[in-house]
Amino acid sequence: MTTDIALLDTDDAAEPDAGLGALATSRGNLPLDAVEVRAAIAGTCAGVELTQGFRNPFDVALEATYIFPLPDRAAVTAMRMECAGHVVEGVLKERSQAREEYDQAIAEGRRAAIAEEDRPDVFTMRVGNIAPGERVTVRLTLVQPLPYQDGEVTFRFPLVVAPRYVPGAPLPGIPAGSGVAADTDAVPDASRISPPVLLPGFPNPVRLTLSVDIDPAGLPLAGIRSSLHATAEQAGADGHTIVRLCPGERLDRDFILRLTVAGQDRIATSLMLTPDPGEGPDAGTFTLTLVPPDGGDRPRPRDVVLVLDRSGSMQGWKIVAARRAAARIVDTLTGTDRFAVLCFDSMVERPPDLPDGLASCTDRNRFRAVEWLARTDARGGTEMLAPLEQAVRLLTEAGGPEAGGPAGSGPEAGGSAGGGPVVEGDSGRDRVLVLVTDGQIGNEDQILERMGARLTRIRVHVVGIDRAVNAGFLSRLAAAGRGRCELVESEDRLDEAAARIHRRIGAPLVTALALAGDAVAIVPGTVAPGLLPDVFPGVAVTLTGRWRGRPGGAITVTGAAADGTPFESKVTAVTGGGPASTAAWARAHVRDLEDRYASGGGHDTAGLARLEQQITDVSLRFGVLCRFTAFVAVDSRVVTDGAGPHRVTQPVELPAGWELAGLGHPATGGWVAASAVAAGGWAATGPVAAGPMVGPMTPASATPMRARSGHRRASRKAVTAAAMSASRGAPTEVSATGETSRLAQARRQAADEVAVLRAAQGAPATERAQLLADLATRIEALLAALTAGPAAAGLGGLGGLGDLARELHACDGPGSPGGARLKALWQEAIRVLTDFAGDASPPASRAFWKRS
């Protein structure tokens, strides 16, 4: 059963703000109608309540799926579902058990919600059996530690999951999720992290409200600034400051608030012991904040490989900022350094005038590199693994005639609770890899698995450039190489960030950290992060872990200073904190264990099973969500007949600053961008028009043009994978105005649709019937857009399209035609669409992009 969705009035469809051919029901167009973020900052910790409001605009029961981001360091500690006066507290359970309870409740006609983690910063919320016209609110409670560096405390809250590049070959079988990307051997859960994407110009679909209550907690605040959103400040009680988001803001970029701390001592080294409640005073969690000592870094010769992402998602301001950042890094190198530059998309290229290995850092070589970087532009896919592997080889092997032989392997330094290698070769040269990217890839686990062990003797610094950056992956990669991750959300902040990058790329102040307690004993294997970081100028290091013994005493931090002398700092403990401190440790520890699991952890199958159980046990004991658990809330009331709700996956905003021209699918996997207008399984190509536009019409989207059942969505994935491997149109110019441009777009879409039908001719009859039923809706949307302007007068072919749409509606639901009738409808659809496309260069005759 499906629900008819009414088109917007043609006058509205013609308005730029409406979105060409946009669809809506009589009560709205999307299930998610409100998102509220309420944060309370106290010093360097934030408590957050995230509220998501879902509304059923259909005439049948609805299951809404929303793929959304959260800060990668945040601990989700509670969930609550509210509807019609009922409040149901979520319970954290093992993931498979939570899914079983959720599915059973939906089958029994009861309202339910489930929250799951798919990445450290990507989560999925499903809310089922929402009755027609009903509204359900789900609240998540989070604890988020805030980083402190260069005199600033930063609160970053992501608001949109950006499209991610998905490499690999499609996997057979039912997809893992409801997203628009096919699961692949490189990204087995791609369908869980790829929500459909709204085209630019779509009316603001979600009401966003955000407020932050700032308690300095003893810190002398000198200023508050928001870099990407318009905000208003007001004084609160007890010296607090309230920052609110101005109305009209959209869920299309990260919210970033920076708190400047005044004074020379700003934040001091400290140690806080938090005893476990109800378990006696002899065990608990410690939080150690280590502020860098005075003094600059010690200059040391470096081997530096700069890796620049020039893939399609980097188009626009991002590639400009990336080129500038890369050029500045090259310019800061000295005559004692050696370097190489790699640029990558679907292939890896190097400056042709530089040697194959590491080049001497002469003025001439630096000029050649900077000149070549200035000509670099965005294109292609984000095949990140190959350039990272090549960079590691350059740093660990002989780099050609100018490299001076292999860097060798230096001694390692350890400690009682952590420690690690000094990133220095036998020749005393630091080996540094600098990656400049937006990090928008789906195969994070694959890269960490392949690269993790190889980064132990290489320092990795990451420069993340985006307004909706993949901070989770970039910070994990930098941590694996004991480096720093610097995020740049705008060109305005590039100069400030470049200065910080220059400070970080030098030698750290302290390396090979280790911890030892006196009155309290540090529980082995509980310190987080598990790979203790090095200490860089201006960056405070926070370490957490578990302790046993009597509260009090001190923890001694040892390491190696930049000049080679021993470093030691004894930090006296104070008792304090609360559940937030314990939750922050549990989340950090679980994330370490999850990274070990993702990288294989050096275990066999049985070892991985034990690691999974360890992650689950920590998650359940301390009440923080992880990849193997889920929060589930089930209402006791029966509200539907249990026949199965319609399922709609919430489309998300295209991130601010992104250009659709940068998105496209290769033959297997690739960039994902769907449209709430045309249900596109891949994005429109070519420069984006200033006004509204319609993307190519393919059957992969889970957007709510029709409320669809789960088995329909699963079956169409196979058709989509075949269609994706068949064709993708070459980039085309799109005019921003004019009826001629509107018609040209429609004809190109029709040509693309023909390619999809031809690619799916071998699919089972039920799948082809459903594809034709969906095609009917897309044709109606196209007709509404075309008939909105004067150019429609006398336009041939529209009558044929209308007749075709009416015939194809017979393919919807039980009793759909099969056999000869289905074959006839299939061929009629190809004929009518081909005639309408005319000379629009059907995909079969276009130059297609293929993976190299």
Secondary structure, 3 states (H helix, E strand, C coil): CCCCCCECCHHHHCCCCCCCCCECECCECCCEEEEEEEEEEECCEEEEEEEEEEECCCCCCEEEEEEEECCCCCEEEEEEEEECCEEEECEEEEHHHHHHHHHHHHHCCEEEEEEEEEECCEEEEEEEEECCCCEEEEEEEEEEECCEECCEEEEEECCCCCCCEECCCECCCCCCCCCCCCCECCCCCHHHCCCCECCCCCCCCCEEEEEEEEECCCCCEEEEEECCCCEEEEECHHHCEEEEECCCCCCCCCEEEEEEECCCCCCCCEEEEEECCCCCCCEEEEEEEECCCCCCCCCCCEEEEEEEECCHHHCCHHHHHHHHHHHHHHHHCCCCCEEEEEEECCCEECCCCCCCCCEECCHHHHHHHHHHHHCCCCCCCCCCHHHHHHHHHHHHCCCCCCCCCCCCCCCEEEECCEEEECCCCCCCCEEEEEEEECCCECCHHHHHHHHHHHHCCCEEEEEEECCCCCHHHHHHHHHHCCCCEEEECCHHHHHHHHHHHHHHHCCCCEEEEEEEECCEEECCCCCECCCCCCECCCECEEEEEEEEECCCCEEEEEEEECCCCEEEEEEEEEECCCHHHHHHHHHHHHHHHHHHHHCCCCCCHHHHHHHHHHHHHHHHHHCCCCCCEEEEEEEEEECCCCCCCEEEECCECCCCCCCHHHCCCCCCCECCCCCCCCCCCCCCCCCCCCCCCCCCCCCCCCCCCCCECHHHHHHHHHHHHHHHHHCCCCCCCCCCCCHHHHHHHHHHHHHHHHHHHHHCCCCCHHHHHHHHHHHHHHHHHHHHHHCCCHHHCCCCCHHHHHHHHHHHHHHCCCCCCCHHHHHHHHHHHHHHHHHHHCCCCCHHHCCCCCCC
